[in-house]
């Protein structure tokens, strides 16, 4: 599942990460291309990206193909 951090008023995404299991996500923090991909707890990523209070988190997953 992909997890997006969205601006409440516009719905624009400003960060995303991949849910791995339980409370763990795979994320790349920072604007620098050399910043490493890391595994973090979702609560810790929320502390980084929701500190201003104008965003929210929403998960999206791919619908299975119906056959």
C-alpha positions as a printed NumPy array, in Angstrom:
array([[  0.   ,   0.   ,   0.   ],
       [  1.194,   3.499,  -0.782],
       [  0.824,   6.084,   1.96 ],
       [  0.543,   9.733,   0.966],
       [  0.865,  12.869,   3.06 ],
       [ -1.649,  15.359,   1.669],
       [ -2.382,  19.04 ,   2.221],
       [ -5.836,  19.246,   3.84 ],
       [ -7.096,  22.216,   1.832],
       [ -5.984,  21.209,  -1.671],
       [ -5.44 ,  17.47 ,  -1.486],
       [ -1.976,  17.836,  -3.044],
       [  0.585,  15.213,  -2.037],
       [  3.882,  16.409,  -0.572],
       [  5.388,  13.082,   0.564],
       [  4.777,   9.391,   0.035],
       [  6.097,   6.129,   1.403],
       [  5.41 ,   2.418,   1.056],
       [  3.741,   0.429,   3.837],
       [  5.737,  -2.734,   4.529],
       [  4.181,  -4.42 ,   7.564],
       [  2.56 ,  -3.502,  10.853],
       [  3.801,   0.021,  11.529],
       [  6.837,   0.036,   9.204],
       [  7.225,   2.086,   6.027],
       [  9.916,   2.41 ,   3.36 ],
       [ 10.64 ,   6.11 ,   2.845],
       [ 13.142,   8.548,   1.423],
       [ 13.257,  11.695,   3.524],
       [ 14.674,  14.98 ,   2.306],
       [ 14.984,  16.663,  -1.075],
       [ 18.51 ,  15.527,  -1.819],
       [ 18.791,  12.686,  -4.337],
       [ 21.585,  11.236,  -2.214],
       [ 19.35 ,  10.816,   0.837],
       [ 19.082,   7.09 ,   1.497],
       [ 15.921,   5.023,   1.483],
       [ 15.209,   3.877,   5.045],
       [ 12.738,   1.755,   6.966],
       [ 10.987,   3.785,   9.664],
       [  8.006,   3.567,  11.953],
       [  4.992,   5.396,  10.523],
       [  4.664,   7.47 ,  13.725],
       [  8.194,   8.809,  13.224],
       [  7.5  ,   9.768,   9.598],
       [  4.321,  11.533,  10.739],
       [  6.368,  13.575,  13.228],
       [  8.569,  14.776,  10.362],
       [  5.828,  15.608,   7.837],
       [  2.776,  16.556,   9.933],
       [  4.46 ,  18.984,  12.32 ],
       [  2.643,  22.046,  10.902],
       [ -0.813,  20.545,  11.342],
       [ -2.038,  21.313,   7.818],
       [ -1.726,  17.799,   6.411],
       [ -3.221,  14.362,   6.729],
       [ -2.293,  10.794,   5.816],
       [ -4.179,   8.647,   3.348],
       [ -3.405,   5.145,   2.112],
       [ -4.012,   3.889,  -1.395],
       [ -3.83 ,   0.352,  -2.663],
       [ -4.188,  -1.148,  -6.074],
       [ -7.504,  -2.751,  -6.857],
       [ -7.187,  -6.41 ,  -7.82 ],
       [ -7.989,  -7.147, -11.438],
       [-11.499,  -8.533, -11.757],
       [-11.66 , -11.525, -14.058]])
